[in-house]
Amino acid sequence: MYDEKTVKHVIFIAMSREMGFSLPFIAEYLPRFKAGKLSAQDMIEAILARVAEFNRWCGIEVTVAEPGFVEIQMPWRPEVGQYSGYLHAGLMGTLIDTACGFAAGTVAGPNLLAAHFSVNCLRPAVGQKFIARARVVKPGKTQVFTSCDLFALDAEGEKLVANGQTLLTVVAA
């Protein structure tokens, strides 16, 4: 079960433009949750069921959402690989950018745009699942600095395959 604090942070993530949500969607579910007519778990499942099409195609799942920290995961499948069978670097960037955006959303709200991001590919990304853990390095009124580590998970455990940073700009609503 999810507590109310976790639900609030997932709501911030859900309101992110990257997730493709609108305020009317949140307005529909939040009052039902606050009135006790919708459990926290049902609220999160409703939000996560409506992720942006690209994130859905990738199979991205939010597994942890706390103030200033988010963990997302994506399973391996052949169509996300590049010619040598490793996770495509573009999807490595996607996971880092998305996790950083969600982490920033937990402290700065939903109106964010990436102003700059960088990715360091440290080794071939091979695994059954990929886990991105992002944290807010420095929140601000107009900019949020974030950092992320990307791991590949296989039978031997987690291996760091990439890291990156994203600078997000807070956009007036």
Secondary structure, DSSP 8 states (H G I E B T S, - for coil): ---HHHHHHHHHHHHSGGGT--HHHHHHHHHHHHTTSS-HHHHHHHHHTT--HHHHHHT-EEEEEETTEEEEEEE--GGGB-TTSSB-HHHHHHHHHHHHHHHHHHHH-S-EEEEEEEEEE-S---SSEEEEEEEEEE--SSEEEEEEEEEEEETTEEEEEEEEEEEEEE---
